[in-house]
Amino acid sequence: DAGVTQSPTHLIKTRGQQVTLRCSPKSGHDTVSWYQQALGQGPQFIFQYYEEEERQRGNFPDRFSGHQFPNYSSELNVNALLLGDSALYLCASSLDRGQNIQYFGAGTRLSVL
Amino acid sequence: GQQLNQSPQSMFIQEGEDVSMNCTSSSIFNTWLWYKQEPGEGPVLLIALYKAGELTSNGRLTAQFGITRKDSFLNISASIPSDVGIYFCAGQLASGTYKYIFGTGTRLKVLA
């Protein structure tokens, strides 16, 4: 039973560039949430996707956008990268009709130079 | 960003000792989760709590959902070197939200 998988594991970009991160949820899950974790901090909620729609968003600018596909996998896009976007980006999956218990992938480490 | 108050921030303990940490907030939560994160990895779920006063164990770990619904506690008994890592609490607000708010983390180091 595959858990949550994320790709790539590491990424280096320069300021102003755009990046796309990918996530495949745990088998049987239909909901994907994205979090940003800065060094030494707890994860911060970016948004959650369910039924291919963004249904809740945290305090992140519009440069952060996402998508969910019919197979429940998801992408996180960040445009016009800033140095401050350097962080570990975590994907969590859950089952909407369950108790919203979120299981995390290993994350994508993004470095913006 | 919004984070829950988690204490202690870090602790060094001897192998075999018991460990306690807690998470507090001024808001009311309907679910508490406890995670452990190791370097280069994502958070791994340890325990989930759903009701005020609930006490749940997972091996040597025991967590409690505070009676006021504003806090939660995690205890680790008879710590071993592999308990090293960062422990995070995460709460889901009672106001019909889907997101989890994470604590600031407790970094645990176990001295053999």
HADDOCK unambig.tbl for C-alpha pairs under 7 A between the chains (distance, minus, plus):
assign (segid A and resid 41 and name CA) (segid B and resid 104 and name CA) 5.86 0.50 0.50
assign (segid A and resid 42 and name CA) (segid B and resid 102 and name CA) 5.63 0.50 0.50
assign (segid A and resid 42 and name CA) (segid B and resid 103 and name CA) 5.98 0.50 0.50
assign (segid A and resid 42 and name CA) (segid B and resid 104 and name CA) 5.20 0.50 0.50
assign (segid A and resid 42 and name CA) (segid B and resid 105 and name CA) 6.34 0.50 0.50
assign (segid A and resid 43 and name CA) (segid B and resid 102 and name CA) 6.16 0.50 0.50
assign (segid A and resid 44 and name CA) (segid B and resid 1 and name CA) 6.77 0.50 0.50
assign (segid A and resid 45 and name CA) (segid B and resid 99 and name CA) 6.47 0.50 0.50
assign (segid A and resid 90 and name CA) (segid B and resid 42 and name CA) 6.91 0.50 0.50
assign (segid A and resid 103 and name CA) (segid B and resid 45 and name CA) 6.75 0.50 0.50
assign (segid A and resid 104 and name CA) (segid B and resid 42 and name CA) 5.84 0.50 0.50
assign (segid A and resid 104 and name CA) (segid B and resid 43 and name CA) 6.02 0.50 0.50
assign (segid A and resid 104 and name CA) (segid B and resid 44 and name CA) 6.78 0.50 0.50
assign (segid A and resid 105 and name CA) (segid B and resid 42 and name CA) 5.51 0.50 0.50
assign (segid A and resid 106 and name CA) (segid B and resid 41 and name CA) 4.67 0.50 0.50
assign (segid A and resid 106 and name CA) (segid B and resid 42 and name CA) 4.07 0.50 0.50
assign (segid A and resid 107 and name CA) (segid B and resid 41 and name CA) 6.87 0.50 0.50
assign (segid A and resid 107 and name CA) (segid B and resid 42 and name CA) 5.85 0.50 0.50
